[in-house]
């Protein structure tokens, strides 16, 4: 009894119908939010890394440009003489030495973060150091310099501790991390190296730019060179050292300018995003490490809030479900008891109203109050419906008997045509034959799409009748390409267009000119595909520009109450139903007068 109770089923159904969407919504909301937050985070961080890369590149480009003033002498007094001294003088006198030191001092002030500048002039075999407005020199080259790469004129050395390049200064600050820009000073005519310029750059600005690219204590950001050494990282003590882990290899070895990949090995589980910094003098990679914990944090918080709200709503829904189920099923149970009494004969139709004691005014109360009337009228309704069914069957039989057999009418026309031939009236036979063809074509309901050849033949039969009506007052021209004869088109498509000419455009009483009707069918090849182009052109009275605009508008948005363009609209609707919306119908003027209707039908579905 409990299993079959509608009350229990209703409670169970409502609870399931509430719980399943609730849980589904919770799960879908979490995963969707997680995915969306992850995508947004990756997108935002990609933009952030690109901006940071651009800022660092612009800054380093400025340093490279500043170092090139050793050739140009731009904004530096007597620096043209500075380059001449480096490339020509083997013996440096006091004045030349002063010019070189002055040039280095001016260059050191061109970029705020320059810590010191070292210059070696191979012609004179002398080295110079400019540090904190102090310039010193010595004979020979600093032995700690690495051999200059043969394929580069400028390159950057990864972060390392600054040094004095073998010289001594009275006032020198504690060694600090720097990156060094090395420039091979060339003598242009012979493309021969005449020295090396080294600029030690403090990491203040690079560090400031990098610090703005990640969230401290949650994310990590590294700048790595092509050998995997750390240019910048969260631990300053490891700057200039190899990375010591394999997570950066994929970013360093990637040929893409930017990208991301997952990493779950070791203590880190998350996504590594990278941005390449490529130049003739530089090949660094910015890598930002974002842990999954940070990516999913917002999604978890939002899901937790949703869960609290939905749980509270769920309790209300469950209480309401039980209440509504009991409230809804109580009067049904009472009605079942009353119906059972009627079935067992304990109550009759006459006293049923007094037995039902429902005082509710809702649908259940109305059902109970009308139950008595329903029982009384049941027998009368059954008899009335039975008689109505018999009458309907009789009317249908009479309608079937009254129908004219179309085949009989077609056979009768053929008999009349034969009699016309027997009485030597071939013109009458031709007209009757044309009418018979039209009737046979239109009465054949087994096909809704026919080859274009059949549609042309039907139109020709229609025009034969119009020729007899108007004698020699109009001419017909057919221009049908052979390739289009077998293409499929909706049935009864051309004849309504031709009929429009006689209905609206052909006015023989108003013109002395012979009417002209031209029917064309051609294959049209376009970039969108191959189309069957059907054209009906006449030299009738045409339409005004306002009327043309109105017809086009009504064809696009037809109204049920307007039958002015039912022929054109019917044709357009049928071709679009069969060929989707790829088929079109256009209407336009013909000069000096007349109208042109063009239908384009895609041949991809039209070949039979």
Buried (B, 14 or more C-beta within 10 A) or exposed (E): EEEEEBBBBBBEEBBEEBEEEBEEEBEEBBEEBBEEBBEEBBEEBBEBBBBBBEBBBEBBEEBBEBBBBBBEBEEBEBBBBBBBBBBEBEEBEEEBBEBBBBBBBBBBEBBEBBBBBBBBBBBBEBBBBBBEEBBBBBEEBBEEBEEBEEEEBBBBBBBBEBBBBBBEBEEBEEEEBBBBBBBBBBBEEEEEEBBBBBBBBBBEBBBEBBEEBBEEEEBBBBBBBEEBBBBBBBEEEBBBBBBEEEBBEBBBEBEEEBBBEEBEEEEBEBBBBBBBBEBEBBBBBBBBBBBBEBBBEBBBEBBEEBBEEBEEEBEEBBEEBBEEBEEBBEBEEBBEEBBEBBEEEEBEEEEBBEBBEBEBEEEBBEBBBEBBEEBEEEEEEEEEEEEEEEEEEEEEEEEEEEEEEEEEEBEEBBEBBEEBBEEEBEEBBBBBBBBBBBBBBEEEEEEEBBBBBBBBBBBBBBBBBBBEEEEEBBEBEEEBBEEBBEBBBBBBBBBBBBBBBBEBBBEBEEBEEEBBBBBBBBBEEEEEEBBBBBBBBBBBBBBEEEEBEBBBEBBEEBEEEEEEBEBBBBBBBBBBEBBEEBBBBEBBBBEEBBBBBBBBBBBEBBEE
